[in-house]
Amino acid sequence: MYIGKVTGKVVCTVKNELLQGMSMVLVELLGSGESTKKGLLVAVDTIGCGEGNIVIVAGGGAARLIGGCQNAPIDLAVIGIVDHQIQQI
């Protein structure tokens, strides 16, 4: 799982039939340290997040398990919105 910030929506007029009805968002992965993945990725929005939300995203096979999408070509899915984050000391 990763933490990211939703930076926008993705609109696709043509997409795989298994993705019909699914909303997609742009997520900028956040993290600390050089080993943390960073970048701008497309994720399936399973919870109705909005631009600017800090979200938790699941990747790989776990992303397909969300909402009964086992056969859909999904590699990243938003699974939660962060209310607040506790900083480590």
N, C-alpha and C positions, 0 to 999 in steps of 0.2 A: 504494500500500500504506500501511497505517496500523498503529500499535501501539496495543493496547488491553488492558484487564483484563476477564476473564470474571467477571461478577457474579452469574450464575445461569443456570438452564436455562429454556427455554420449552417448555411442553407444549401441543400442539394436537390436539384430538380430531377435528377436521375440517380438512383442508388439501388443497391441490392434489394431484392424483394423482401428479404428477411429483416431489413432495417426500416421498412415502411412504418410510418407512425412514430418513429423514434426521433427525439430531438438530439442534436449534437452541438457541443460547445467547444470553444478553444480554451485550453487550460495551460497556464504557465506553471510548470513544476517549480516548487520552492524547496530550498534546503540549505544546509550548511555543510561545509567541508568539500574537498575536491572530489571525493568518491560519490557524492550525491548526484543523481541524474538531474539535469536541468534542460529546459527547452520548452517549446510551444507545441502542444499536441492536441489532437482531436479526441474527445471522449463522448460516449453516449451518456446523455443526461437522464438518469433513472429516477430523479427525485424532484425535478423542477427548480433547479438552482438559477440564480440570476447573475448578471455581469457584476463583477466586483466581489462576489462571494469567495471566501476561502473554503475549499472543499477537500474531502478525502476521496481519492480515486484508487480503484483496484485495477490491476493489470493482468494480462495473460488469461489463463483458463478461468480464474476467479471472476473476471469481468463478465464472462458469458453466463455464469450461473445466476446473475442478477435478473430477476423478473422472468425466469423461464426462457432464456435466450440461448440455450445450449448449442444450437446449430447456427446461430447468427455469426457473421464475421466481425466480432467485437474483440478488441485487444485492450481497451481502456474504458472504464465506466465510473461515473460519479456515484458514490454510495453514501455520502454524508456531507452536511454543511457544518463547518467548525463554528461553534458559538464563542468560545474563547480558548486561548492556548496558554498552558502553564509553562513558563520559562524555566529552564534548568539553571542552576547556580554553578 
